[in-house]
């Protein structure tokens, strides 16, 4: 399940720049920010959930013939 979050453009551009500096995607950067205070075990579980969601999204795009 994906969700839409509306943020001011300046915040989005800042987050994109910071993610690029770190060599990671915007999604990875935001996940890191949100999960920074989690116990390492809980943090790993969150990363697994995100990976599963991305895999499912990829499968859905493949079924639709969206082969970017």
N, C-alpha and C positions, 0 to 999 in steps of 0.2 A: 504494500500500500504506500503510495506516495502522497505527499501533502504540499500545498503551496503556502509559502510564507512571504508576506510583502514587507520589504525593508526599504528604507531610504536608499536611493541610488549611491550616495556617498559611502554608505556602510558596505554595500555590495562591492563597490569598486575597491575599497580598502581591503576587504576580505580576499578578493581575487588577487590583489597585489601580494598580500602576505602569503597566500597559498603558493603563488608562483615562486616567491623567494625561497620557500621551503621545498619546492619541486614536487608538490602534491596537488591533488585536485581540490576544488573549492569544497566539495562534499567531505573529503577527508579532513580538510582544515577545520570545517565547522564541527565535525564529529569530535575531533581532538579537543576543541574548545569546550564543547558541551560535556565531554566525558573526563576532562582533566582532573576533576575531584573524586572520581570513582576509585574504588578499590581495584587493583589490577585484575582480579578475577572477574569482577563485574564489567570492567572495561573490555576485556577480551570477549565476554559474552555479547556485548553491544556491537563490537566489530564483526562478530560472526553473524549476528542478525542483519547487519547492513550488507554484508557480503551475500547472504542468502537472498535478500531483496533485489540486489543488483543482478544476481544470477537469474532470478525469476523474470525480471524486466528484460534481460537479454533474450531469454527463451521466448517471451511474448513477442518481442520485436522480430525474432527469427520466424515465428509462426506467421506473422503478418507479412513476411518477405522484406522487412526493413533491414537490409544488409549493408549498413554504413561501413 
